[in-house]
Amino acid sequence: MWQMIGVLAELERSLISERTRAGVKAAQLRGVKFGCKPKLTPQQIAHARKLIDQSEDQQKVATLFKVGRKTITGRLQRFMLPRPRSQCMER
């Protein structure tokens, strides 16, 4: 009896997972973006780069855009610096 209930529970769980995956895939095809919204626009990143190139302190730039210093550092590295050649080939 308990074994049969376990089998049914496992089946239901796999059906839920399958429906969830199908829903996510359908949403992606419709163009839905998942995850957090970007904290900085490309224009803000370019402005931050210009300020930092003019010897402005990263913490002051971060305060100006109301984000953390690590956000500024990460975005500048991610969007403004070219990736090494080996990483470009892997993707």
N, CA, C and O atoms as a GROMACS GRO file, in nm:
protein
  364
    1MET      N    1   0.082  -0.119   0.000
    1MET     CA    2   0.000   0.000   0.000
    1MET      C    3   0.087   0.127   0.000
    1MET      O    4   0.068   0.215  -0.084
    2TRP      N    5   0.183   0.136   0.095
    2TRP     CA    6   0.269   0.254   0.102
    2TRP      C    7   0.359   0.265  -0.020
    2TRP      O    8   0.392   0.374  -0.066
    3GLN      N    9   0.395   0.150  -0.071
    3GLN     CA   10   0.480   0.150  -0.190
    3GLN      C   11   0.404   0.211  -0.308
    3GLN      O   12   0.462   0.286  -0.386
    4MET      N   13   0.278   0.180  -0.322
    4MET     CA   14   0.196   0.233  -0.430
    4MET      C   15   0.178   0.385  -0.415
    4MET      O   16   0.181   0.457  -0.515
    5ILE      N   17   0.160   0.432  -0.293
    5ILE     CA   18   0.149   0.576  -0.269
    5ILE      C   19   0.279   0.646  -0.307
    5ILE      O   20   0.277   0.755  -0.365
    6GLY      N   21   0.393   0.584  -0.275
    6GLY     CA   22   0.523   0.640  -0.311
    6GLY      C   23   0.541   0.649  -0.461
    6GLY      O   24   0.594   0.748  -0.512
    7VAL      N   25   0.495   0.547  -0.534
    7VAL     CA   26   0.506   0.548  -0.680
    7VAL      C   27   0.420   0.660  -0.737
    7VAL      O   28   0.464   0.731  -0.827
    8LEU      N   29   0.299   0.677  -0.686
    8LEU     CA   30   0.211   0.783  -0.734
    8LEU      C   31   0.269   0.922  -0.704
    8LEU      O   32   0.258   1.013  -0.787
    9ALA      N   33   0.329   0.938  -0.588
    9ALA     CA   34   0.390   1.066  -0.552
    9ALA      C   35   0.507   1.098  -0.646
    9ALA      O   36   0.525   1.212  -0.688
   10GLU      N   37   0.585   0.998  -0.676
   10GLU     CA   38   0.698   1.016  -0.766
   10GLU      C   39   0.650   1.053  -0.907
   10GLU      O   40   0.709   1.140  -0.972
   11LEU      N   41   0.545   0.989  -0.952
   11LEU     CA   42   0.488   1.019  -1.083
   11LEU      C   43   0.436   1.162  -1.086
   11LEU      O   44   0.463   1.235  -1.182
   12GLU      N   45   0.364   1.204  -0.984
   12GLU     CA   46   0.311   1.340  -0.978
   12GLU      C   47   0.424   1.442  -0.979
   12GLU      O   48   0.414   1.546  -1.045
   13ARG      N   49   0.530   1.414  -0.905
   13ARG     CA   50   0.644   1.506  -0.901
   13ARG      C   51   0.709   1.519  -1.037
   13ARG      O   52   0.747   1.629  -1.077
   14SER      N   53   0.723   1.410  -1.110
   14SER     CA   54   0.784   1.418  -1.243
   14SER      C   55   0.694   1.494  -1.340
   14SER      O   56   0.743   1.566  -1.427
   15LEU      N   57   0.562   1.480  -1.325
   15LEU     CA   58   0.469   1.556  -1.409
   15LEU      C   59   0.478   1.706  -1.382
   15LEU      O   60   0.475   1.788  -1.474
   16ILE      N   61   0.489   1.741  -1.253
   16ILE     CA   62   0.503   1.882  -1.217
   16ILE      C   63   0.631   1.940  -1.277
   16ILE      O   64   0.630   2.050  -1.333
   17SER      N   65   0.741   1.866  -1.266
   17SER     CA   66   0.869   1.912  -1.322
   17SER      C   67   0.860   1.930  -1.473
   17SER      O   68   0.909   2.029  -1.527
   18GLU      N   69   0.798   1.836  -1.538
   18GLU     CA   70   0.784   1.841  -1.684
   18GLU      C   71   0.701   1.963  -1.726
   18GLU      O   72   0.738   2.033  -1.821
   19ARG      N   73   0.590   1.988  -1.656
   19ARG     CA   74   0.506   2.104  -1.689
   19ARG      C   75   0.580   2.235  -1.662
   19ARG      O   76   0.565   2.332  -1.737
   20THR      N   77   0.658   2.238  -1.557
   20THR     CA   78   0.735   2.358  -1.525
   20THR      C   79   0.838   2.387  -1.634
   20THR      O   80   0.850   2.500  -1.680
   21ARG      N   81   0.911   2.285  -1.675
   21ARG     CA   82   1.010   2.302  -1.782
   21ARG      C   83   0.943   2.349  -1.911
   21ARG      O   84   0.996   2.436  -1.980
   22ALA      N   85   0.828   2.292  -1.943
   22ALA     CA   86   0.756   2.332  -2.065
   22ALA      C   87   0.711   2.478  -2.055
   22ALA      O   88   0.718   2.552  -2.154
   23GLY      N   89   0.664   2.519  -1.938
   23GLY     CA   90   0.621   2.658  -1.920
   23GLY      C   91   0.735   2.756  -1.931
   23GLY      O   92   0.719   2.862  -1.991
   24VAL      N   93   0.849   2.722  -1.876
   24VAL     CA   94   0.967   2.809  -1.884
   24VAL      C   95   1.012   2.821  -2.029
   24VAL      O   96   1.045   2.930  -2.076
   25LYS      N   97   1.014   2.710  -2.101
   25LYS     CA   98   1.056   2.712  -2.240
   25LYS      C   99   0.961   2.796  -2.325
   25LYS      O  100   1.005   2.872  -2.411
   26ALA      N  101   0.832   2.783  -2.301
   26ALA     CA  102   0.732   2.861  -2.375
   26ALA      C  103   0.750   3.010  -2.345
   26ALA      O  104   0.739   3.093  -2.435
   27ALA      N  105   0.775   3.043  -2.221
   27ALA     CA  106   0.795   3.184  -2.184
   27ALA      C  107   0.919   3.240  -2.252
   27ALA      O  108   0.918   3.354  -2.298
   28GLN      N  109   1.026   3.162  -2.257
   28GLN     CA  110   1.148   3.208  -2.322
   28GLN      C  111   1.125   3.231  -2.471
   28GLN      O  112   1.179   3.326  -2.528
   29LEU      N  113   1.047   3.146  -2.534
   29LEU     CA  114   1.016   3.164  -2.676
   29LEU      C  115   0.934   3.290  -2.700
   29LEU      O  116   0.944   3.352  -2.805
   30ARG      N  117   0.852   3.329  -2.601
   30ARG     CA  118   0.774   3.452  -2.611
   30ARG      C  119   0.859   3.575  -2.583
   30ARG      O  120   0.815   3.688  -2.605
   31GLY      N  121   0.980   3.554  -2.534
   31GLY     CA  122   1.072   3.665  -2.509
   31GLY      C  123   1.076   3.713  -2.366
   31GLY      O  124   1.130   3.819  -2.338
   32VAL      N  125   1.019   3.636  -2.274
   32VAL     CA  126   1.022   3.674  -2.132
   32VAL      C  127   1.165   3.661  -2.082
   32VAL      O  128   1.232   3.561  -2.108
   33LYS      N  129   1.211   3.762  -2.010
   33LYS     CA  130   1.345   3.758  -1.952
   33LYS      C  131   1.335   3.719  -1.807
   33LYS      O  132   1.253   3.773  -1.732
   34PHE      N  133   1.418   3.626  -1.766
   34PHE     CA  134   1.419   3.578  -1.628
   34PHE      C  135   1.532   3.646  -1.552
   34PHE      O  136   1.628   3.694  -1.613
   35GLY      N  137   1.521   3.650  -1.423
   35GLY     CA  138   1.626   3.706  -1.339
   35GLY      C  139   1.600   3.851  -1.303
   35GLY      O  140   1.497   3.909  -1.338
   36CYS      N  141   1.693   3.908  -1.232
   36CYS     CA  142   1.681   4.046  -1.186
   36CYS      C  143   1.703   4.143  -1.302
   36CYS      O  144   1.773   4.112  -1.398
   37LYS      N  145   1.641   4.258  -1.291
   37LYS     CA  146   1.663   4.362  -1.391
   37LYS      C  147   1.802   4.421  -1.371
   37LYS      O  148   1.851   4.428  -1.257
   38PRO      N  149   1.868   4.465  -1.478
   38PRO     CA  150   2.000   4.525  -1.464
   38PRO      C  151   1.993   4.653  -1.381
   38PRO      O  152   1.899   4.732  -1.395
   39LYS      N  153   2.091   4.671  -1.296
   39LYS     CA  154   2.092   4.790  -1.211
   39LYS      C  155   2.142   4.912  -1.286
   39LYS      O  156   2.108   5.025  -1.250
   40LEU      N  157   2.223   4.891  -1.391
   40LEU     CA  158   2.278   5.002  -1.467
   40LEU      C  159   2.250   4.982  -1.616
   40LEU      O  160   2.260   4.870  -1.667
   41THR      N  161   2.217   5.089  -1.684
   41THR     CA  162   2.198   5.083  -1.829
   41THR      C  163   2.335   5.093  -1.896
   41THR      O  164   2.432   5.133  -1.832
   42PRO      N  165   2.345   5.058  -2.024
   42PRO     CA  166   2.473   5.074  -2.094
   42PRO      C  167   2.524   5.218  -2.093
   42PRO      O  168   2.645   5.242  -2.087
   43GLN      N  169   2.433   5.315  -2.099
   43GLN     CA  170   2.474   5.456  -2.093
   43GLN      C  171   2.534   5.490  -1.958
   43GLN      O  172   2.632   5.563  -1.949
   44GLN      N  173   2.474   5.437  -1.851
   44GLN     CA  174   2.528   5.462  -1.718
   44GLN      C  175   2.664   5.397  -1.700
   44GLN      O  176   2.753   5.453  -1.635
   45ILE      N  177   2.681   5.278  -1.758
   45ILE     CA  178   2.811   5.210  -1.749
   45ILE      C  179   2.917   5.291  -1.822
   45ILE      O  180   3.028   5.306  -1.772
   46ALA      N  181   2.882   5.343  -1.940
   46ALA     CA  182   2.977   5.426  -2.016
   46ALA      C  183   3.011   5.553  -1.937
   46ALA      O  184   3.127   5.594  -1.935
   47HIS      N  185   2.912   5.614  -1.874
   47HIS     CA  186   2.936   5.733  -1.793
   47HIS      C  187   3.026   5.702  -1.675
   47HIS      O  188   3.117   5.778  -1.642
   48ALA      N  189   3.000   5.589  -1.610
   48ALA     CA  190   3.084   5.548  -1.497
   48ALA      C  191   3.228   5.525  -1.542
   48ALA      O  192   3.321   5.564  -1.473
   49ARG      N  193   3.245   5.462  -1.658
   49ARG     CA  194   3.380   5.438  -1.712
   49ARG      C  195   3.451   5.571  -1.735
   49ARG      O  196   3.569   5.586  -1.703
   50LYS      N  197   3.378   5.668  -1.790
   50LYS     CA  198   3.439   5.798  -1.817
   50LYS      C  199   3.481   5.866  -1.686
   50LYS      O  200   3.589   5.924  -1.678
   51LEU      N  201   3.396   5.859  -1.584
   51LEU     CA  202   3.429   5.920  -1.456
   51LEU      C  203   3.550   5.853  -1.392
   51LEU      O  204   3.638   5.921  -1.339
   52ILE      N  205   3.555   5.722  -1.398
   52ILE     CA  206   3.668   5.650  -1.338
   52ILE      C  207   3.797   5.677  -1.415
   52ILE      O  208   3.904   5.687  -1.356
   53ASP      N  209   3.787   5.688  -1.548
   53ASP     CA  210   3.904   5.723  -1.628
   53ASP      C  211   3.955   5.864  -1.595
   53ASP      O  212   4.072   5.894  -1.616
   54GLN      N  213   3.867   5.949  -1.544
   54GLN     CA  214   3.905   6.084  -1.504
   54GLN      C  215   3.949   6.088  -1.357
   54GLN      O  216   3.947   6.194  -1.294
   55SER      N  217   3.988   5.972  -1.304
   55SER     CA  218   4.042   5.957  -1.168
   55SER      C  219   3.938   5.980  -1.058
   55SER      O  220   3.974   6.018  -0.947
   56GLU      N  221   3.813   5.956  -1.088
   56GLU     CA  222   3.709   5.964  -0.983
   56GLU      C  223   3.712   5.834  -0.904
   56GLU      O  224   3.735   5.727  -0.960
   57ASP      N  225   3.688   5.842  -0.774
   57ASP     CA  226   3.688   5.726  -0.686
   57ASP      C  227   3.570   5.635  -0.720
   57ASP      O  228   3.459   5.683  -0.742
   58GLN      N  229   3.593   5.503  -0.722
   58GLN     CA  230   3.487   5.409  -0.756
   58GLN      C  231   3.372   5.417  -0.656
   58GLN      O  232   3.256   5.402  -0.695
   59GLN      N  233   3.401   5.438  -0.530
   59GLN     CA  234   3.295   5.447  -0.429
   59GLN      C  235   3.206   5.568  -0.455
   59GLN      O  236   3.085   5.561  -0.439
   60LYS      N  237   3.267   5.680  -0.495
   60LYS     CA  238   3.188   5.799  -0.525
   60LYS      C  239   3.100   5.777  -0.648
   60LYS      O  240   2.985   5.821  -0.652
   61VAL      N  241   3.155   5.709  -0.747
   61VAL     CA  242   3.077   5.678  -0.868
   61VAL      C  243   2.961   5.586  -0.832
   61VAL      O  244   2.850   5.605  -0.880
   62ALA      N  245   2.988   5.488  -0.748
   62ALA     CA  246   2.883   5.396  -0.705
   62ALA      C  247   2.773   5.470  -0.629
   62ALA      O  248   2.655   5.443  -0.649
   63THR      N  249   2.812   5.562  -0.544
   63THR     CA  250   2.714   5.641  -0.470
   63THR      C  251   2.632   5.727  -0.564
   63THR      O  252   2.511   5.744  -0.545
   64LEU      N  253   2.695   5.782  -0.666
   64LEU     CA  254   2.626   5.864  -0.765
   64LEU      C  255   2.514   5.785  -0.834
   64LEU      O  256   2.405   5.837  -0.858
   65PHE      N  257   2.542   5.659  -0.867
   65PHE     CA  258   2.444   5.575  -0.936
   65PHE      C  259   2.357   5.493  -0.840
   65PHE      O  260   2.273   5.415  -0.884
   66LYS      N  261   2.378   5.511  -0.709
   66LYS     CA  262   2.300   5.442  -0.606
   66LYS      C  263   2.311   5.290  -0.617
   66LYS      O  264   2.211   5.218  -0.607
   67VAL      N  265   2.434   5.243  -0.638
   67VAL     CA  266   2.463   5.100  -0.639
   67VAL      C  267   2.587   5.076  -0.555
   67VAL      O  268   2.651   5.172  -0.510
   68GLY      N  269   2.621   4.950  -0.533
   68GLY     CA  270   2.741   4.917  -0.458
   68GLY      C  271   2.867   4.930  -0.543
   68GLY      O  272   2.860   4.929  -0.666
   69ARG      N  273   2.979   4.942  -0.477
   69ARG     CA  274   3.108   4.954  -0.547
   69ARG      C  275   3.136   4.830  -0.631
   69ARG      O  276   3.190   4.839  -0.741
   70LYS      N  277   3.098   4.713  -0.578
   70LYS     CA  278   3.122   4.588  -0.651
   70LYS      C  279   3.039   4.582  -0.779
   70LYS      O  280   3.082   4.523  -0.878
   71THR      N  281   2.921   4.643  -0.777
   71THR     CA  282   2.839   4.648  -0.898
   71THR      C  283   2.910   4.727  -1.006
   71THR      O  284   2.914   4.686  -1.122
   72ILE      N  285   2.966   4.841  -0.969
   72ILE     CA  286   3.040   4.924  -1.065
   72ILE      C  287   3.159   4.846  -1.120
   72ILE      O  288   3.179   4.840  -1.241
   73THR      N  289   3.236   4.786  -1.031
   73THR     CA  290   3.355   4.711  -1.073
   73THR      C  291   3.316   4.596  -1.166
   73THR      O  292   3.378   4.577  -1.271
   74GLY      N  293   3.215   4.520  -1.127
   74GLY     CA  294   3.173   4.406  -1.208
   74GLY      C  295   3.121   4.445  -1.344
   74GLY      O  296   3.154   4.381  -1.443
   75ARG      N  297   3.041   4.550  -1.350
   75ARG     CA  298   2.984   4.593  -1.479
   75ARG      C  299   3.092   4.647  -1.570
   75ARG      O  300   3.090   4.623  -1.691
   76LEU      N  301   3.188   4.720  -1.514
   76LEU     CA  302   3.296   4.772  -1.598
   76LEU      C  303   3.378   4.658  -1.655
   76LEU      O  304   3.417   4.662  -1.772
   77GLN      N  305   3.405   4.557  -1.575
   77GLN     CA  306   3.482   4.443  -1.624
   77GLN      C  307   3.402   4.363  -1.726
   77GLN      O  308   3.456   4.316  -1.826
   78ARG      N  309   3.274   4.348  -1.702
   78ARG     CA  310   3.191   4.264  -1.787
   78ARG      C  311   3.159   4.328  -1.921
   78ARG      O  312   3.161   4.261  -2.024
   79PHE      N  313   3.128   4.458  -1.921
   79PHE     CA  314   3.079   4.522  -2.042
   79PHE      C  315   3.181   4.605  -2.117
   79PHE      O  316   3.164   4.630  -2.237
   80MET      N  317   3.284   4.649  -2.052
   80MET     CA  318   3.375   4.742  -2.118
   80MET      C  319   3.510   4.681  -2.155
   80MET      O  320   3.578   4.732  -2.244
   81LEU      N  321   3.549   4.575  -2.089
   81LEU     CA  322   3.679   4.517  -2.119
   81LEU      C  323   3.662   4.398  -2.212
   81LEU      O  324   3.569   4.319  -2.192
   82PRO      N  325   3.746   4.382  -2.312
   82PRO     CA  326   3.735   4.266  -2.400
   82PRO      C  327   3.768   4.138  -2.325
   82PRO      O  328   3.857   4.135  -2.240
   83ARG      N  329   3.694   4.031  -2.358
   83ARG     CA  330   3.720   3.902  -2.295
   83ARG      C  331   3.846   3.839  -2.357
   83ARG      O  332   3.876   3.864  -2.473
   84PRO      N  333   3.918   3.758  -2.279
   84PRO     CA  334   4.032   3.687  -2.336
   84PRO      C  335   3.987   3.595  -2.449
   84PRO      O  336   3.872   3.550  -2.449
   85ARG      N  337   4.074   3.569  -2.542
   85ARG     CA  338   4.040   3.490  -2.661
   85ARG      C  339   3.993   3.350  -2.625
   85ARG      O  340   3.903   3.297  -2.690
   86SER      N  341   4.052   3.287  -2.522
   86SER     CA  342   4.017   3.150  -2.487
   86SER      C  343   3.872   3.140  -2.443
   86SER      O  344   3.805   3.041  -2.474
   87GLN      N  345   3.820   3.239  -2.370
   87GLN     CA  346   3.680   3.236  -2.326
   87GLN      C  347   3.585   3.256  -2.443
   87GLN      O  348   3.476   3.200  -2.444
   88CYS      N  349   3.625   3.335  -2.542
   88CYS     CA  350   3.539   3.357  -2.658
   88CYS      C  351   3.522   3.228  -2.737
   88CYS      O  352   3.416   3.207  -2.796
   89MET      N  353   3.621   3.145  -2.740
   89MET     CA  354   3.614   3.022  -2.819
   89MET      C  355   3.532   2.916  -2.749
   89MET      O  356   3.473   2.831  -2.816
   90GLU      N  357   3.528   2.916  -2.616
   90GLU     CA  358   3.457   2.813  -2.540
   90GLU      C  359   3.307   2.826  -2.555
   90GLU      O  360   3.237   2.725  -2.556
   91ARG      N  361   3.256   2.946  -2.568
   91ARG     CA  362   3.112   2.966  -2.575
   91ARG      C  363   3.070   2.954  -2.714
   91ARG      O  364   2.951   2.968  -2.743
   0.00000   0.00000   0.00000
